[in-house]
Amino acid sequence: MGSLRVFALLAALFAVVGLTGLTACTNSNAGSGETAIGSAGGATIVAEVNGAAIMAAELEEAAESALARIRQEEYDIRRRALEDLIADRLLAEEAKKRGLSSEDLLRQEVEARIRKPSHANVEAVYERNRQRFAGEPRAETLARIEEALLGRSAAEGEVAYERDLRARADVTVHLDPPRLAIDIPQGAPGTGPDDAPVTIVEFTDYQCPYCHRAQDVLDKILEEYPGKVRLVHLDFPLDNHTGAIPAARAARCAGEQGRFWEYHRSLMSQPGTLDDADLTGRATSLELDSGDFATCLASDRHDAAIQAELEQGADLGVTGTPAYFINGRMVSGARPFPHFAEVIDDELAGG
């Protein structure tokens, strides 16, 4: 069983106990999807209106943002399927060496890695999610949580064994990911070396809880890849988050005093009301010049840049936050560290 099926099983198990959810914030009026449009040569006429031609190049430009999402989704599906095929091939080869079936080999290896959750761990999960289980019999809920944790341990054991097999094998992947050219606006806040081999451009909404959750992952990325990753922040305030634009203004105002990243971290790690009092209080805690900050916050001098980044993200196919482009490769939603590490390692190895 490859990693795609493992994580599908894991998601199903956690859905049983109500521990899964969305990974990104979207506009309240966002559509459910787009229809794929076939690629055509730019000089091809795709329609005529009263004798005037509409060229394929015009069509491609008009559909660019939708196509960007679709191409990335297609690649993700193909890559996950390819990873499953690789894992199955390696498992079959190892099973043959041992004189076992693939199923028996996997069962042996996974069972050796399963760790039964302690009663304390089960209770801790229950307490953290008590409101979700309101009205449900405690004993039955605890049993379902234990089953889900056992399922996670089994899934992690399977992934670990597949990684062991792959580490001992000679595997080369020739499936090229789609990339988009990202024009980084002049003056956009960035942290990490300018010449880092990997650049992560993040589109963020300060009122999005999934962006807040993703902050720990970004911190770990910068910690685990010192000198190898540059992180660039761009704003993507969603229209159903009324505090997102004021917060984006405030972070830029703090940036005028050289404290963008400190203010950014405050917004990400300490969610608040994002009204004037909240935003001003954060500036005070960072000992910013209160008069300059207040004047800046009351002005609209950063609004054009914020709007330009919002439009840039939309043109790139961003429909929700957080959204990332790792050397031009799109990653949507608050993904776990291993997901980012896989893409970053691939880029460091030459893409």
Order of alpha helices (4+ residues) and beta strands (2+ residues): alpha-beta-beta-beta-alpha-alpha-alpha-alpha-alpha-beta-beta-alpha-beta-alpha-alpha-alpha-alpha-alpha-beta-beta-beta-alpha
